Amino acid sequence: MQVLTIGDSIMKGFGLTPADAWPELISASNGWDLTTLACNGAGFLAPGNPDECGDTFVDISRSTAALHPDLIIIEGSSNDFGESNSQLLAATVTALALLRSEFPNAEIIGLSTVWSETEPPAQLADINSQVQQAVTAVGGHYLDIGQPLGGHPELMQDDDVHPTVAGQAVLAGTIQAAILAEQHATALQKKQQQELEQELKMMSRWAA
């Protein structure tokens, strides 16, 4: 399965080797063909590190035409703290609409924003709500993974922003479990819908 991930330095595994980042860990255990377009400092409105990409998530979403993902994972980012919520919602909606337009058949998952071991700022809930609205509007799925690093300073690097190798492993386990649960629920719902449609067809034949 070809998978595209779009995110910030936490997704990229800042301060660690690329193989230690949570998308790579999940990919290794599931055999994904992974493309990670994560950029240090980037958000839906916040531009990434100019020495690396200088792009926002909207810019990154516009640059994906050459890819062929079956699954797209995009996350909220604390890099957008301090931005206007109205402008941030518009940018989030734009990014998700671009991805859906480019990849009409891909499964799209929006993830809640990862924070450190401390209490998250109030705007984090706003960012999560915006991601949920935008991904739901394009027929995707929003996954709130909570705060797996909360209360665990031992999982944070010295900057108190980015996870350690162990912290990335915790994120990988949490996110993989959430994705599997969502996919199972979706498959069950689809099966139930098919069974209902089949039953209605049989009832229609009997009535005729």
C-alpha positions in Angstrom: 0.0 0.0 0.0 1.3 3.4 -0.9 1.1 5.9 1.9 1.6 9.6 2.0 2.2 11.5 5.3 2.1 15.3 5.7 3.2 16.9 9.0 5.8 18.7 11.1 9.0 18.0 12.9 7.4 15.5 15.2 6.3 13.4 12.3 9.7 13.8 10.7 11.5 12.6 13.9 13.4 15.8 14.6 16.7 15.1 16.4 16.6 11.4 15.5 17.4 9.2 12.5 14.6 9.1 9.9 14.0 5.4 10.7 13.0 6.3 14.2 10.1 8.6 13.2 6.6 7.1 13.9 5.6 6.9 10.2 8.7 4.9 9.4 8.0 2.6 12.4 4.5 1.9 11.3 5.6 1.5 7.7 8.2 -1.0 8.6 5.7 -3.2 10.5 3.1 -3.0 7.8 5.1 -3.1 4.6 4.0 0.4 3.4 5.5 2.1 0.4 5.9 5.3 2.4 6.4 8.9 1.3 6.8 11.3 4.2 6.5 15.0 3.3 7.0 16.3 6.8 8.8 19.5 7.3 10.4 21.1 10.4 8.5 24.1 11.5 5.6 23.7 9.1 1.8 23.9 9.8 -1.3 24.7 7.8 -0.3 28.4 7.9 3.2 28.2 9.4 5.9 27.9 6.7 8.5 25.3 7.3 12.2 25.8 7.9 13.4 27.7 4.8 16.6 25.7 4.7 14.5 22.5 4.4 11.2 23.3 2.6 9.8 26.7 3.5 6.4 25.3 2.7 3.1 25.2 4.6 0.9 22.1 4.6 -1.2 23.8 1.8 2.0 24.2 -0.3 3.0 20.6 0.3 -0.5 19.4 -0.6 -0.2 21.2 -3.9 3.1 19.4 -4.7 1.8 15.8 -4.6 0.6 15.3 -8.1 3.3 12.8 -9.0 2.4 10.5 -6.1 -0.2 7.7 -6.1 -1.2 7.2 -2.4 -3.8 4.7 -1.3 -3.7 6.3 2.2 -3.0 9.9 3.2 -2.3 10.9 6.8 -2.1 14.6 7.7 -1.8 16.0 11.2 -2.6 19.1 13.1 0.5 21.0 14.3 1.5 23.2 17.2 3.5 25.3 14.8 0.2 27.0 14.0 -0.3 28.3 17.6 -0.9 32.0 17.6 -2.5 32.0 14.1 -6.0 33.4 13.5 -8.5 30.6 13.9 -10.6 31.7 11.0 -7.5 31.9 8.7 -6.3 28.6 10.0 -9.6 26.9 9.3 -9.6 28.2 5.8 -6.0 26.9 5.2 -6.9 23.5 6.7 -10.0 23.2 4.5 -7.9 24.2 1.5 -5.2 21.6 2.1 -7.7 18.8 2.5 -9.7 19.9 -0.5 -6.5 19.9 -2.6 -5.7 16.4 -1.5 -9.2 15.1 -2.2 -9.2 16.7 -5.6 -5.8 15.2 -6.5 -6.6 11.8 -5.0 -10.4 11.1 -5.2 -10.1 7.4 -4.3 -7.5 7.6 -1.5 -8.4 7.1 2.2 -7.6 10.3 4.1 -7.0 10.3 7.8 -6.6 13.5 9.8 -4.7 13.1 13.1 -5.1 15.3 16.2 -2.2 17.5 17.3 0.6 15.9 19.3 1.8 17.8 22.3 4.6 17.2 24.9 4.3 15.9 28.5 2.8 19.2 29.7 -0.8 20.4 29.7 -1.6 21.5 26.1 -2.5 25.1 25.3 -6.1 26.0 24.7 -5.7 26.6 21.0 -4.8 22.9 20.4 -8.4 22.0 20.8 -9.3 24.6 18.1 -6.7 23.2 15.7 -8.0 19.7 16.3 -11.6 20.8 15.6 -10.4 22.4 12.4 -8.7 19.3 11.2 -11.8 17.3 12.1 -14.1 19.6 10.1 -11.8 19.7 7.1 -11.1 16.0 6.8 -14.8 15.1 7.4 -15.8 17.5 4.7 -13.8 15.5 2.1 -15.1 12.1 3.2 -12.1 11.3 5.3 -11.7 10.1 8.9 -10.5 12.1 11.9 -8.6 10.3 14.6 -8.1 11.8 18.1 -5.2 10.0 19.5 -5.2 12.0 22.8 -1.8 12.9 24.2 0.3 9.7 24.5 3.3 11.7 25.7 1.4 13.6 28.4 2.9 13.2 31.9 5.9 11.4 30.5 9.0 13.7 30.5 11.2 10.7 30.0 9.7 10.4 26.4 10.8 13.9 25.5 14.2 15.2 24.2 15.9 18.0 26.0 14.1 20.7 24.1 10.8 19.4 25.7 9.1 19.6 22.3 10.2 16.6 20.3 9.9 12.9 21.3 12.8 10.6 22.0 13.2 7.3 20.2 11.0 5.8 22.9 8.5 8.6 22.5 8.2 8.0 18.8 7.6 4.3 19.4 4.8 5.2 21.8 3.3 7.5 19.1 3.7 4.7 16.5 1.9 2.2 18.6 -0.9 4.6 19.5 -1.5 5.8 15.9 -1.3 2.4 14.4 -3.9 1.1 16.9 -6.2 4.0 16.1 -5.8 3.5 12.3 -6.6 -0.2 12.6 -9.6 0.4 14.8 -11.0 3.0 12.3 -10.4 0.7 9.4 -12.1 -2.2 11.2 -15.1 0.0 12.1 -15.3 1.2 8.5 -15.2 -2.3 7.1 -17.8 -3.5 9.5 -20.1 -0.6 8.6 -19.6 -1.3 4.9 -20.5 -5.0 5.4 -23.6 -4.1 7.4 -24.7 -1.7 4.7 -24.2 -4.3 2.0 -26.2 -6.9 4.0 -29.0 -4.4 4.5 -29.1 -3.5 0.8 -29.2 -7.3 -0.1 -32.0 -7.8 2.4 -34.0 -4.9 0.9 -33.5 -6.4 -2.6 -34.8 -9.7 -1.5 -37.8 -8.1 0.2 -38.5 -6.2 -3.0 -38.5 -9.4 -5.0 -40.9 -11.1 -2.6 -43.2 -8.1 -2.7 -43.3 -8.3 -6.5 
